[in-house]
């Protein structure tokens, strides 16, 4: 063996120390892992408080007719907007995305005002959900904790916003993995930010544990899965064309939902002052609720979040005409309310519309397996309206506990997501991370990386060494 070969062998030997990156991970642990636990616990407590307030508001408004109570929630949101608390308007996820772009724009008191107005909106029967407000509340909690711990740079605060959003979604929907993925995917139309996935998951799990441990103790109610029906699916190649067709229809319905929402938003913006939008939005929703209850059983209402109606249809299928009335009634009523700036989210409405679409499709093609298509419809419409295909897949599996739906769910979600073409109910979503400036998120790499020379950019790292936990 020549001397040159010996030298080549020596050069190709990798030192065992290169297998370890303690400089990176020690910094990562020190900066974010303890903080993620704190954010998760705090968000879990806020989600318990939010759900308790919603339960109390639903009970308080139950004495009023279902087609009259929503106007009270709209007037309540209108008063807050008139007083200058514009952060309460609409879903909350769009605002949380804006906060991600400019963390310093968070207004003091946003968490409390959003919590109160959302409780009244949902409790009064407005066809909105709790996930959007929950995400904004979680982002506010994460932002506050980050600042109290000494982080003031936007690049660091974005991490705390992500952890708070993940923790809030996981707590309120009892879906820790899906909640963490949703927080990383929601800011983009075709991308995700996975660099901080681990602290986001830790925060989500802590919030989930706090919610399922504390909420039943305080209320006496169980903290089981959101959907109580069971859904099974025997996959075969012969079913693929129908699954693709279903995904296409779900994508088209999602586009129609987004167009209806934005057209209504533009109309209100041009014709009405901001404080009047929620009043008229709720008024129009009351009209739609009244019309739908005139044709179908009042117990199958489009008011509120609608999860009990979804569970009912999975157990006791309804005639096709009833399903269509529920589908389009919810779509238009939610468009009026959310576009009218009433405090509440659109995720619940997307799930409801998808469930009705799945029920309709299932009754036609698979009358013996309607529950499965309800789950597939919810996933397909939600992924298309929010541009979160990966998070939606995991969330639907966690919320329905129907894990044998993985393959058909992925097919329907991918097709609907592609058909929707990036249409979204969330304003402010970036196309991808390519739209961001360097240093948009905090750099957690060590100043000197093994095997590389230190660059000028690394001479001034983004991380403030004085910010330790």
Residue pairs with C-beta under 8 A, 6 or more apart in sequence:
18 450
18 451
21 446
21 450
23 446
23 448
24 444
24 445
24 446
27 444
27 446
27 463
28 444
30 468
30 469
31 444
31 463
31 467
31 468
31 469
32 159
32 163
32 196
32 199
32 444
33 198
33 199
33 202
34 469
35 145
35 146
35 149
35 160
35 163
35 199
35 469
36 163
36 199
36 200
36 202
36 203
36 206
37 202
37 203
37 206
38 145
39 141
39 142
39 145
39 160
39 163
39 164
39 167
39 203
39 206
40 163
40 167
40 202
40 203
40 204
40 205
40 206
40 207
40 210
41 206
41 207
41 210
42 141
42 145
42 167
43 137
43 138
43 141
43 142
43 164
43 167
43 168
43 171
43 203
43 207
44 167
44 171
44 206
44 207
44 208
44 209
44 210
44 211
44 214
45 210
45 214
46 111
46 115
46 137
46 138
46 141
46 168
46 171
47 134
47 137
47 138
47 168
47 171
47 172
47 207
47 210
47 211
48 171
48 210
48 211
48 214
48 215
48 218
49 115
50 115
50 118
50 119
50 130
50 133
50 134
50 137
50 172
51 130
51 172
51 211
51 215
52 215
52 218
52 219
53 115
53 116
53 119
53 123
54 118
54 119
54 122
54 123
54 130
55 219
55 221
56 119
56 123
57 119
57 120
57 122
57 123
57 124
58 122
58 123
58 304
59 123
60 123
61 69
61 72
61 123
61 124
61 125
64 72
64 124
66 125
66 289
66 293
66 298
66 301
66 303
67 286
67 289
67 290
67 293
67 303
68 286
69 124
69 125
69 303
70 124
70 125
70 126
70 127
70 282
70 285
70 286
70 289
70 303
70 337
71 124
71 279
71 282
71 283
71 286
72 120
72 124
73 120
73 121
73 122
73 123
73 124
73 125
73 126
73 278
73 282
73 342
74 121
74 126
74 278
74 279
74 280
74 281
74 282
74 283
74 285
74 337
74 340
74 342
75 278
75 279
75 282
76 117
76 120
76 121
76 124
77 88
77 89
77 117
77 120
77 121
77 278
77 341
77 342
77 343
78 275
78 276
78 277
78 278
78 279
79 275
80 88
80 113
80 117
80 343
81 88
81 89
81 274
81 275
81 277
81 278
81 341
82 275
85 109
85 113
86 274
87 95
87 107
87 110
87 113
87 114
87 136
88 110
88 113
88 114
88 117
88 118
88 343
89 274
89 277
89 278
89 341
89 342
89 343
90 132
90 338
90 341
90 342
90 343
90 344
91 132
91 133
91 338
91 344
91 345
91 346
91 425
91 426
92 114
92 118
92 132
92 133
92 134
92 135
92 136
92 137
92 343
92 345
93 131
93 132
93 135
93 136
93 186
93 345
93 347
93 426
94 132
94 426
94 427
94 428
95 136
96 135
96 136
96 138
96 139
96 161
96 165
96 186
97 186
97 187
97 426
97 427
97 428
97 429
98 105
98 428
99 105
99 106
99 136
99 139
99 143
99 161
100 139
100 158
100 161
100 162
100 187
101 428
102 154
103 143
103 154
103 157
103 158
103 161
104 154
104 157
106 139
106 140
106 143
110 136
110 140
111 136
111 137
111 140
111 141
111 144
114 133
114 136
114 137
114 140
114 343
115 133
115 137
117 343
118 128
118 130
118 133
118 343
118 344
120 343
121 128
121 337
121 342
121 343
121 344
122 128
122 129
122 130
122 304
122 305
122 344
125 289
125 301
125 303
125 304
126 282
126 285
126 303
126 304
126 337
126 342
126 344
127 285
127 289
127 302
127 303
127 304
127 305
127 306
127 330
127 333
127 334
127 337
127 349
127 352
128 305
128 334
128 337
128 338
128 342
128 343
128 344
128 345
128 346
128 348
128 349
129 305
129 344
129 345
129 346
129 347
129 348
129 349
129 351
130 172
130 305
130 344
130 345
130 348
131 169
131 172
131 173
131 345
131 347
131 348
132 344
132 345
132 346
132 347
133 343
133 344
133 345
134 168
134 169
134 171
134 172
134 345
135 165
135 168
135 169
135 183
135 186
135 345
137 168
138 164
138 165
138 166
138 167
138 168
138 169
138 207
139 161
139 164
139 165
139 168
140 164
141 164
141 167
141 168
142 160
142 161
142 162
142 163
142 164
142 165
142 167
142 203
143 157
143 160
143 161
143 164
145 160
145 164
146 156
146 157
146 159
146 160
146 161
147 157
149 467
149 469
150 466
150 467
151 157
151 160
151 464
151 467
153 442
153 462
153 464
155 439
155 440
155 441
155 442
155 443
155 462
156 442
156 462
156 463
156 464
156 467
158 440
158 441
158 442
159 196
159 199
159 441
159 442
162 183
162 184
162 193
162 196
162 200
163 183
163 196
163 199
163 200
163 203
164 203
165 182
165 183
165 186
166 179
166 180
166 182
166 183
166 184
166 200
166 201
166 203
166 204
167 179
167 200
167 203
167 204
167 206
167 207
168 179
168 207
169 175
169 178
169 179
169 182
169 183
169 204
170 176
170 177
170 178
170 179
170 180
170 203
170 204
170 205
170 207
170 208
171 179
171 204
171 207
171 208
171 210
171 211
172 211
173 179
173 226
173 395
173 398
173 399
174 208
174 211
174 212
174 223
174 225
174 226
174 398
174 399
175 208
175 394
175 395
175 398
175 399
176 201
176 204
176 205
176 207
176 208
176 398
177 201
177 204
177 394
177 398
178 391
178 392
178 394
178 395
178 396
178 397
178 398
178 399
179 204
179 207
179 208
179 395
180 197
180 200
180 201
180 203
180 204
181 192
181 197
181 388
181 390
181 391
181 394
181 395
182 388
182 391
182 392
182 395
183 200
183 204
184 192
184 193
184 194
184 196
184 197
184 200
184 391
185 191
185 192
185 387
185 388
185 389
185 390
185 391
186 386
186 387
186 388
186 391
186 426
186 429
187 193
187 429
187 430
188 387
188 429
188 430
188 431
188 432
188 433
189 387
189 422
189 424
189 429
189 430
189 431
189 432
190 387
190 422
190 431
190 432
191 430
191 431
191 432
191 433
191 434
192 390
193 433
193 441
195 441
195 444
196 441
211 223
212 223
215 221
215 223
216 222
216 223
225 399
225 400
225 401
226 307
226 399
226 400
227 307
227 310
227 311
227 314
227 375
227 399
227 400
228 311
229 311
229 314
229 315
229 371
229 374
230 371
230 401
230 402
231 314
231 369
231 371
231 372
231 374
231 375
231 400
231 402
231 405
232 369
232 372
232 402
232 404
232 405
233 369
233 372
233 402
233 404
233 405
233 408
235 404
235 407
235 408
239 408
240 411
242 365
243 376
243 408
243 411
243 412
243 415
244 411
244 415
246 358
246 361
246 373
246 376
246 377
246 380
246 412
246 415
247 380
247 411
247 412
247 413
247 414
247 415
247 416
247 419
248 415
248 416
248 419
249 357
249 361
250 354
250 357
250 377
250 380
250 381
250 384
250 412
250 415
250 416
250 419
251 380
251 384
251 415
251 416
251 417
251 418
251 419
251 420
252 419
253 331
253 353
253 354
253 357
253 381
254 350
254 380
254 381
254 384
254 385
254 416
254 419
254 420
254 423
255 384
255 419
255 420
255 421
255 423
256 331
257 331
257 335
257 350
257 353
257 381
257 385
257 425
258 385
258 420
258 423
258 424
258 425
259 423
260 331
260 332
260 335
261 334
261 335
261 338
261 339
261 346
261 425
262 339
264 281
264 335
264 336
264 339
264 340
265 339
267 339
268 277
268 280
268 281
268 339
268 340
268 341
269 277
272 280
274 341
277 339
277 340
277 341
278 337
278 340
278 341
278 342
278 343
279 340
280 340
281 336
281 337
281 338
281 339
281 340
281 341
281 342
282 336
282 337
282 340
282 342
284 333
284 336
284 340
285 333
285 334
285 336
285 337
288 302
288 329
288 332
288 333
288 336
289 301
289 302
289 303
289 329
289 333
291 329
292 301
292 302
292 325
292 326
292 329
293 301
295 322
295 325
296 318
296 322
296 325
296 326
297 322
299 312
300 309
300 312
300 313
300 318
300 322
300 326
301 309
302 309
302 326
302 329
302 330
302 333
302 352
303 333
305 348
305 352
306 330
306 348
306 349
306 351
306 352
307 348
307 351
309 326
309 352
310 351
310 352
310 355
310 374
310 378
313 323
313 355
313 356
313 359
313 370
313 374
314 355
314 359
314 370
314 371
314 374
317 359
317 363
317 367
317 370
318 326
318 359
320 360
320 363
320 364
323 356
323 359
323 360
323 363
324 356
324 360
326 352
326 356
327 353
327 356
327 357
327 360
330 349
330 352
330 353
330 356
331 349
331 353
334 346
334 349
334 353
337 344
338 344
338 345
338 346
338 349
338 425
346 385
346 425
347 382
347 386
350 378
350 381
350 382
350 385
350 386
350 425
351 378
351 381
351 382
353 381
354 377
354 378
354 379
354 380
354 381
354 382
355 374
355 377
355 378
356 377
357 377
357 380
357 381
358 370
358 373
358 374
358 375
358 376
358 377
358 378
358 380
359 370
359 373
359 374
359 377
361 373
361 377
362 369
362 370
362 371
362 372
362 373
362 374
363 370
366 372
366 373
372 402
372 405
372 408
375 396
375 400
375 402
375 405
375 409
376 405
376 408
376 409
376 412
377 412
378 396
379 392
379 393
379 396
379 409
379 412
379 413
380 412
380 413
380 415
380 416
381 416
382 388
382 392
382 395
382 396
383 389
383 392
383 393
383 413
383 416
383 417
384 416
384 417
384 419
384 420
384 423
385 420
385 423
385 424
385 425
386 392
386 424
386 425
386 426
387 417
387 420
387 422
387 424
387 426
387 429
389 413
389 414
389 417
392 413
393 406
393 409
393 410
393 413
396 402
396 405
396 409
397 403
397 405
397 406
397 409
422 431
430 436
433 440
438 457
439 462
442 462
442 463
443 461
443 462
443 463
444 463
445 458
445 461
447 454
447 458
447 459
447 461
448 454
448 458
449 458
